[in-house]
Amino acid sequence: MSSRLPFARLAGLSIAVASLALATMGVAQENPAGKGIKRMAAQAIDANPNLAYSPYTLLVKYRAGTTEDTRAAIRAQVGGMWLDKVQSMPGLEVVSTQIEPSLAAKSLSRMPWVEYAEVDYVVRADVIPNDAGFGNLWGMHNTGQSGGVVDADIDGPEAWDIFTGNSDTVIAVIDTGIQRTHPDLFANTWVNPGEVAGNGIDDDGNGRIDDLYGWDFVNNDADPTDDHGHGTHCAGTIGGAGNNSIGVAGVNWTVKIAALKFLSSSGSGSIANAILAVDYCRLKGIKISSNSWGGGGFSQAMYDAINNAGAQGHLFVAAAGNNNSNNDSIAFYPATYNLDNIISVAATDRLDARSSFSNYGATTVDLGAPGSSIYSTVPNGYGTMSGTSMACPHVSGAVALLWGYKPTWTRQQVKDNILGTVRPTAAMAGRTVSGGVLNVFNSLVAAGENPNTAPTVDIKSPASGGSYQQGVSISFSGSAVDPEDGDISDAIVWTSNLDGEIGTGANISVSDLSVGGHIITASATDGGGLSGNDSISLTITAPSTLPAAPSNLVATKLRPGVRLNWTDNSGNETGFRIERQVRSGKTWGGTTLFTLGANVTDFTENPGTGQFRYRVQAFNNAGDSAWTGYLNVKL
């Protein structure tokens, strides 16, 4: 490949050349010249769903400050071009390669301007072959049908007595797409409010033109129609229209479902496109995604994408996997990424047992949900599927229902509620974090019975009633604990009735408070807008004026005595002390103190004969003092 540069040359490339700016700040970019390569990658994955990674693409993250010229030189090493740039992670690109991807990633990772390079793993819809099915929704309401255990379900009907959904709640199904024209789904299809249909313009500025219903990252177009069936099945569990006399009822009877297609008709797709789908959620402010897929190795780029979405309040609900293995020991991504905005879901069957295929993990899988023989929507009809893929939308649907019920809650409040209200089961005990199965009725009851509570604020130190001299540093320490938000001590705001705000955080130090009586208040506000506070009183006194050391200490010998004179340098003394020491060999000792009034600046005494030394101390009523140096006298 004639375009290849020597690896050694890359290390010396200058970073002084200005980088090319993105065409639109804050927008994901796609390189039109790379559409053919992306199409080849999609076709290769579709033809062979068992591929470990894409044969044509890589994920490359450049270090901050890497210029466009340097990036181009790095891409040239593998004969590639950039295909996509991920807006939420500056420096991350999807890059094509003309050499074997694992070798290309290894070589690029060694370069000084590359933070990491990795293969574009292929992941798959997390579904197993269908079992002969049941024509009813035992996962929503188990009456013992077909040998099931009564109430081995999520208590859907009980929950719907409280709430059936909110049309303002949007959930993304990151999957094979959705048949939005399905009679049980079209009413709950999300329509992008920022786009004008068919005008050929990126109206909402998110890098996608006419993305009215979501986006197809496989074919790079605005039509995320399901050509597999998996995504439509998941969507029906999340939001099949309820009480409409046909088909199924989802966990939400009313909700808005955005279709983000990154899995092809074979049920497989690339991590690069999964990242773009997650970033789409972040750009559009979609707070929930349902992710019934997994596989491949650890991807730093995928981790970063989920983490970045989490920073914007996004909850990523993921299938735990169908390998009947322990995710604590053998990671299954993306469910096993150690991120607090992920909820990992195992599957259960109609007997309340763990589905035989379902992965588990006492520290890595959060809860169980119905996943065996689940009846739901499929393109142009209804069908039964099994897998943690089917368990995942039960939980993501419950997240949407709860967030619709409590729209001001934070993602952590929602997650804590979902995990804290499970129905404990023997099958999930010791195999999941929560030890139980999703119960959406418990979730709504807990949300209703436990409205947002104000935080409790406690000033730990200093004690109330203390007195401090101005200029002395005072350390303040406090805590703020909220029933819903947990420890929010870092959000404490400290104020004084005399000086206003004096600092923020759990611990502050202040030395410039005004002289006078203060009421110091520590206050904190939780995610729901409620505040708590605690107060103490302090007194700040004026600082004492320290006396200056006397100077010009001189002695006049008067036989048989000595007269000392000194200069009063500050004028705020209340008295002086005279210290006389007697020389005995090499040691000075036998100190004698004479205390004199403030107006005396000379002193006469008759110590007898010998070798003496004197010094003068000025002092005030506060006990502050300053000494002259010693003056030797021999009589």
Secondary structure, 3 states (H helix, E strand, C coil): CCCCCCHHHHCCCCCCCCCCCCCCCCCCEECHHHHHHHHHHHHHHHHCCCCCEEEEEEEEEECCCCCHHHHHHHHHCCCCCEEEECCCCCCEEEEECCCCHHHHHHHHHCCCCEEEEEEEEEEEECCECCCCCCCCCCCCCCCCHHHCCCCCCCCHHHHHCCCCEEEEEEEEEEECCCCCCCCCCHHHECCCCCCCCCCCCCCCCCCCCCCCCEEECCCCECCCCCCCCHHHHHHHHHHCCCCCCCCCCCCCCEEEEEEEECCCCCCEEEHHHHHHHHHHHHHHCCCEEEECEECCCCCHHHHHHHHHHHHCCCEEEEECCCCCCECCCCCCCCCCCCCCCEEEEEEECCCCCECCCCCECCCCCCEEEECCCEEEEECCEEEEEECHHHHHHHHHHHHHHHHHHCCCCCHHHHHHHHHHCCEECCCCCCCCCCCEECCHHHHHHHHHHCCCCCCEEEEEECCCCEEEECCCCEEEEEEEEECCCEECHHHCEEEECCCEEEEECCEEEECCCCCEEEEEEEEEECCCCCEEEEEEEEEEECCCCCCCCCEEEEEEEECCEEEEEEECCCCCCCEEEEEEEEEECCEEEEEEEEEEECCCCEEEECCCCCEEEEEEEEECCCCCEEECCCEEEEC
